[in-house]
């Protein structure tokens, strides 16, 4: 038997005998590696007489191809069976999660509302939480001695100042410093001396919208509200306006959204009414325009105010407003 | 305000809908229904009457609204009195001394009444709306009150001295035992109904016990009046006494309704208690303001609502609301509202009435609003980026209230100001506005300790209130505060990462500012300053006493930064710096130095040498222990050399290292650790 035949026979026999991937790799290195017999056989080519070289070369090449093919076949037949005693990763172990925090649900709700309104051309405006009576009352058409000014409805501070009881104060501050047309939203904290229970808190958040231009009407108000609520609840949202009274808007209305849980049939969420109250709205009262130096004969505008807590509580299914300020991590982590 | 379905329907008999439909009509025309429920064979409806619609605090007012909203006729009760020939003014007299507080006072006399129980129909309705039946006379005045929205008072005429009523301010020292059997001291701010012996009633609030109608009463003097709202509110507040009467008087009832309501109540008294009316009304009166004429431009309806409601429809609505109209010029008509609609004063009020009764459902969903672009304010944007960094670093955002106990509210990192206190605080531990988030976040840490939560990382970005420079509106300083279970280096790492994210360069951590040494522990804290020396924030372990006050088992690290300054300095567009394409040569070095030497000093010395092609100096470890001896510590750091032009050789790097080692030895006595 020639050396070629001997090599083929031993190599194939050994290949057949081996049982794991590591041995297979060692076999590959031994026979097909740079210092292996195949390479060695090939090296002998230069010592042969010229006429023998082509035939010999072909034989060695054939051997090499045969062994490569046999290696591939053996690799296939061995499959992926691990070597005895090799480490096997337990894929069922829990992953090591990167540490990432979360935004507070009120922030989340607020940001969603802001994004909706920004897409409608409303710009975020901010104002102070500590206010004077002019911005919290007078300019908003709430006359002296009006019950809304009472100590049971407002937190008073020394020096004729108080904590704002509504974000409408920001309307006044923006209109004092800018000329129409303008379109703003003012999200922020407001304060009223309510005893804390499952649905009341003395500190909560509102988002206020205001648009002033030469020719705005209640149609624009209604369209804006529909776009806003469909941004939040989906395209098939249904809203209704019903008359109400607020000192700073006239005509005034309450905006209701058809209950998304019962589709208007009546359920505990909507207190069997079929509609959920979202907030107040209306056309800016001419007296408010006069207080900031806008001519009500030239400009019209609309405004609306929506409570953020109730919205967030409904959206995330939070049953008690106190959970929002307790800041238990088991609660906060649910919003990550 | 409660009323019943049948009671309202009595005055709008053409209304055929059920209770649900009635409630829907009210709700959609602006009188919100809170709830309705069946009581016997009737339904009780609770209304949320808005503060401008005092006229809807009576059943007739509600019925009038229903009629206007449905276009059906309103049918008020007929008032016909069977009077005797003898005149009322023969047995009583009425005078008003203080006309500024009472513009009309009337008395009717009913003789021969028999006090006893009320008929069932009356008791049923009164009980349905939450009142208790007392006797037929009192019940009749209550029933008439809730029907007509006019408060009444029935005196036993024979207990009034001389039947002589004088309406005047009470005098100092006068007092009265009221119907609730309590004695009230009156003063000159309060209006009283008096007879020659003194006060017999607190005007508009409550009658007196001495002249009360009781079992033996046969002759009744029925008071029906209009009192100045402010005066009634003042009496009610000062005495701490409120009634269904004062509730209405202080909101301003209908001046035009007094005489008619008096007749209706007198009629009901005779109906349920028998007797006859003496002829006439004994009255005294001051000036009554004339009715208002409001000009109304029809085009304003379209200008405000956006929809075309034709003039005839507007006039129909005004008529349904009992507004008189004069159409001289179709573009500008005159409207005179009825006496009970004191809320209608301006053109815009009339526009609202038109769209309210016409129905807001008529508004189509269409809009021609102009396109406007939105800019985001810089501070808001930066605040958003800051919050993102904290969340990405594993912090949870909290929401804490702005209130603290006054003592805790003194804690302030950025101003020496007295905290702003709340005049009408609800609780002593929440009576001032905070100037820092320190106490709020430590309290949250404690809450989580109680719930067994560990690895706490929390933050909040908000404003704190600094009343320090005499502004009328105090400074609202935006800050971010954070607390984490970890050491100073971890807190600093978060801040460093934040500064890098905002592109803020040149800020320096230094020894803790003296001024905040009562808040943070100076041996484990640092103050961050900008290149120009202004303070950006502080971080470190809270002072032990503060931590102890919060009952914390382990001390977190706290940091507080000024968002206004972060916002001022942030550079939001990162600039690319070229990357070297040659390999780096890295050398580690460990030196033994005195305990007191700061890494910062070593680092700046290294940098000051301007070693050729030095790319980075990075601290990686410190060590204290036997191997380095007491009073010493080891600092380990690595130096990375890299050129932008060529591959560096080991020899040139070693030359730089030798120079560095020599200088470190010279300057700090640093020994190289093997």
Interface residues (C-beta under 8 A of the other chain):
Chain A: X99 X100 X101 X102 X103 X104 X106 X107 X118 X121 X122 X123 X124 X126 X128 X129 X130 X131 X132 X145 X147 X151 X154 X155 X156 X157 X158 X159 X161 X163 X181 X183 X189 X191 X193 X195 X202 X203 X211 X213 X215 X216 X217 X218 X219 X220 X222 X223 X224 X226 X240 X241 X242 X243 X244 X245 X250 X251 X252 X253 X254 X283 X285 X286 X300 X324 X325 X326 X327 X328 X329 X330 X332 X333 X336
Chain B: X27 X28 X29 X30 X32 X50 X51 X52 X53 X230 X302 X303 X304 X305 X306 X307 X346 X348 X349 X351 X352 X355 X356 X360 X361 X363 X364 X365 X366 X367 X368 X369 X370 X371 X372 X373 X374 X375 X376 X377 X380 X387 X390 X391 X392 X393 X394 X395 X396 X397 X398 X399 X400 X401 X402 X403 X420 X421 X422 X423 X424 X425 X426 X433 X444 X447 X448 X451 X453 X456 X457 X458 X459 X463 X465 X472 X473 X474 X476
